[in-house]
Amino acid sequence: MKNSRNICLAFLATIFVGGAFANPQEGEPAPAFRLQDQNSIWHELEDFAGQWLVLYFYPKADTPGCTTEACEFRDNIFAYEELGAAIVGVSVDDVASQKDFADKYHLPFPLLSDANKVVAESYGVLRESGVANRQSFIIDPQGQVAKRYYQVSPADHSAEVLEDLKILM
């Protein structure tokens, strides 16, 4: 009986994480998170309450596609700030890898370490290989998923998100 209870609890945990359903769709609450960034500072979803948030997942720090995507967000940071939107990157890399990546490319936004893969799982972006799919979410000031991107082109994504933010706001 105890084993059945544990299986049931594990199943429920994969469906319901942090007050929101796992694998959130547009119009649903974004799953809560609490992760450290490249400077070992903790960040939570609720830290961004009242503002727009671009939460982007990427497979691995300092790889070609991930570098292109991060640098595109970096190069557009002033346009995001002008809109009052925050950018946060997430991968399953450890804090030290995130630090090296951020320092090497002068990335001016948090890169969160999801080394335990809980957040990637809750957002429905964890691949069987154990890395995150390249997907992004625009989260509105109330914590709802306003837009989800399943297919991301690293070179064009930042500009695409900026345009969508202007429409959503």
PyMOL commands that set and color helices and strands:
alter all, ss='L'
color gray80, all
select helices_A, chain A and resi 2-15+45-48+64-75+77-83+95-105+118-122+157-168
alter helices_A, ss='H'
color red, helices_A
select strands_A, chain A and resi 16-17+20-21+34-36+42-44+52-57+85-91+111-113+135-139+145-149
alter strands_A, ss='S'
color yellow, strands_A
deselect
rebuild
show_as cartoon
